[in-house]
Amino acid sequence: MQASPNAATAGGGGIYQNCGTLTVADSTVSGNTAGYAGGGIWALGRGSVAVTDSTVSGNAAAYY
């Protein structure tokens, strides 16, 4: 999977996850922006995130 380049006005420019399980494997998340938080990946609520054999870089968010 490739998540780039994307933009979100609030959070999760590349990937937004709210609860549940998120698995990112053999992927690139780069060049994404968010107006609040989580330029690359924004995970909130209860759940889990696993990132393996992936690149998460060059993402930006206004606050977090």
C-alpha positions in Angstrom: 0.0 0.0 0.0 1.1 3.5 -0.6 -0.5 6.4 1.2 0.9 9.6 -0.3 0.5 12.5 -0.8 -2.7 13.3 1.0 -4.0 16.1 3.1 -6.6 16.2 5.9 -8.1 19.4 7.5 -8.2 17.7 10.9 -6.3 14.5 11.5 -4.9 11.5 9.8 -3.4 12.9 6.6 -2.2 9.4 5.4 -4.2 7.0 7.6 -6.9 7.7 10.1 -7.8 4.9 12.6 -10.5 5.1 15.3 -10.5 2.0 17.4 -10.0 -1.5 16.1 -6.8 -3.0 14.7 -4.6 -1.4 12.1 -1.9 -3.3 10.4 0.5 -1.6 8.0 2.9 -4.0 6.2 5.2 -3.6 3.3 3.9 0.0 2.8 5.0 3.6 2.4 3.2 6.5 4.2 5.0 9.7 3.2 4.4 13.3 2.2 1.0 13.6 4.0 -0.2 16.6 6.0 -2.9 17.2 8.6 -4.3 20.4 9.9 -4.4 19.1 13.5 -2.7 15.8 14.3 -1.3 12.6 12.7 0.3 13.8 9.5 1.2 10.2 8.6 -0.9 8.0 10.9 -3.5 9.1 13.4 -4.7 6.3 15.7 -7.1 7.1 18.5 -9.5 5.3 20.7 -9.0 1.8 21.9 -7.2 -0.5 19.5 -3.8 -1.4 18.3 -1.4 -0.4 15.5 1.3 -2.6 14.0 3.8 -1.3 11.4 6.2 -3.8 9.9 8.6 -3.6 6.9 7.3 -0.1 6.1 8.5 3.5 5.7 6.7 6.3 7.5 8.5 9.6 6.8 8.1 13.1 5.6 4.7 13.6 7.1 3.6 16.8 8.9 0.8 17.9 11.3 0.1 21.4 12.7 0.1 20.2 16.4 1.0 16.6 17.0 
